[in-house]
Amino acid sequence: MSVAKKTNPSKWKAIVASVKAGSKGGDPGEWSARKAQIATQRYKKSGGGYVGPKSSDNSLKKWGDQKWRTSDGSPSKGKKRYLPDAAWKSLSSGEKAATNRAKAKGNSKGKQFVSQPKSIAKKVAKFRK
């Protein structure tokens, strides 16, 4: 699995810093899939390019085709666990509570990305493709 290389890495770094600092696509200072899309669009628009093959798993298309949500359907705002609908349906109410507790605990410590409990992560991994 290879990833296409950027033809202008310094331009990419500057664009990523700008997008990450902004509030479009997520909270300022945090990174998100939406911010990755915005940065890629800006990079291409500014003349940045890529060389080499793009791997089949280096795409947000499949991710975008899935219905992602929080366990209760409310907006995540980066504070709640966000998973594909099918993943939520596979979890028991106890598992949903456990993964939401883990996310809340990590958020209270200022973490944007918080790992799931191992048993739950293994169970929902097949839905995150």
C-alpha positions in Angstrom: 0.0 0.0 0.0 1.6 3.3 -1.1 0.4 6.9 -0.9 1.0 9.4 -3.7 3.6 11.9 -2.7 2.9 15.7 -2.7 4.9 17.7 -5.3 5.2 20.7 -2.9 5.4 19.5 0.7 6.1 23.0 2.1 3.0 24.3 0.5 1.0 21.4 1.9 2.3 22.1 5.4 1.4 25.7 5.2 -2.1 24.9 4.0 -2.6 22.2 6.7 -1.6 24.7 9.4 -4.0 27.3 8.1 -6.9 24.8 7.8 -6.2 23.3 11.2 -6.2 26.7 12.8 -9.6 27.6 11.2 -13.0 26.7 12.4 -14.4 25.4 9.1 -14.8 21.6 9.4 -14.2 21.4 13.1 -12.9 23.3 16.2 -9.9 25.5 15.7 -6.7 23.6 16.4 -8.2 20.2 15.8 -7.9 18.0 12.8 -10.8 16.2 11.2 -11.7 14.2 8.0 -13.5 17.3 6.8 -10.5 19.5 7.3 -8.4 16.9 5.4 -10.8 17.4 2.5 -10.6 21.2 2.7 -6.8 21.1 2.8 -6.6 18.8 -0.2 -8.9 21.0 -2.2 -6.9 24.1 -1.3 -3.6 22.4 -2.1 -4.9 21.3 -5.6 -6.4 24.8 -6.2 -3.1 26.5 -5.4 -1.3 24.3 -7.9 -0.1 21.5 -5.7 0.0 18.1 -7.2 0.8 14.5 -6.5 3.1 11.9 -8.0 2.8 8.1 -7.8 -0.2 5.8 -7.3 -2.9 6.5 -4.8 -3.7 3.5 -2.7 -7.3 2.2 -2.8 -7.8 2.8 0.9 -6.6 6.4 0.7 -10.0 7.8 0.0 -12.8 9.4 2.0 -15.4 8.2 -0.5 -16.3 5.0 1.3 -16.3 6.9 4.6 -18.6 9.6 3.1 -21.0 7.0 1.7 -21.6 5.6 5.2 -24.1 7.1 7.6 -22.0 8.2 10.6 -23.6 9.5 13.8 -23.4 9.6 17.6 -25.1 6.9 19.7 -28.1 9.2 20.3 -28.1 10.9 16.9 -27.2 14.3 18.4 -24.3 16.5 16.9 -20.9 15.3 18.0 -19.0 18.6 18.0 -15.9 16.5 18.7 -17.2 15.6 22.1 -19.1 12.4 21.5 -18.1 9.1 19.9 -18.9 9.1 16.2 -19.3 5.8 14.4 -21.1 4.3 11.4 -24.8 3.6 12.0 -24.2 -0.2 11.4 -21.5 -0.1 14.1 -23.8 1.4 16.7 -26.5 -1.2 15.8 -24.0 -4.0 16.5 -23.3 -2.7 20.1 -25.2 -3.5 23.2 -26.4 -0.6 25.4 -23.6 -1.4 27.8 -21.0 -1.3 25.1 -22.4 2.0 23.8 -22.2 3.5 27.3 -18.6 2.2 27.7 -17.3 3.7 24.5 -19.1 7.0 25.2 -17.6 7.0 28.7 -14.1 6.4 27.2 -14.6 9.3 24.8 -15.9 11.6 27.5 -12.9 10.8 29.8 -10.4 11.5 27.0 -12.2 14.8 26.1 -12.0 15.9 29.7 -8.3 15.5 29.5 -8.2 17.6 26.3 -7.8 14.7 23.8 -9.4 15.0 20.4 -8.8 11.4 19.4 -9.6 8.8 22.1 -9.2 5.0 21.7 -12.2 2.8 22.2 -12.1 -0.1 24.7 -10.3 -2.9 23.0 -13.2 -5.3 22.8 -15.5 -2.7 21.3 -12.8 -1.4 18.9 -12.4 -5.0 17.6 -16.1 -5.4 17.2 -16.7 -2.2 15.2 -13.5 -2.2 13.1 -15.3 -4.0 10.3 -17.8 -1.2 10.0 -15.2 1.5 9.6 -14.2 0.8 6.0 
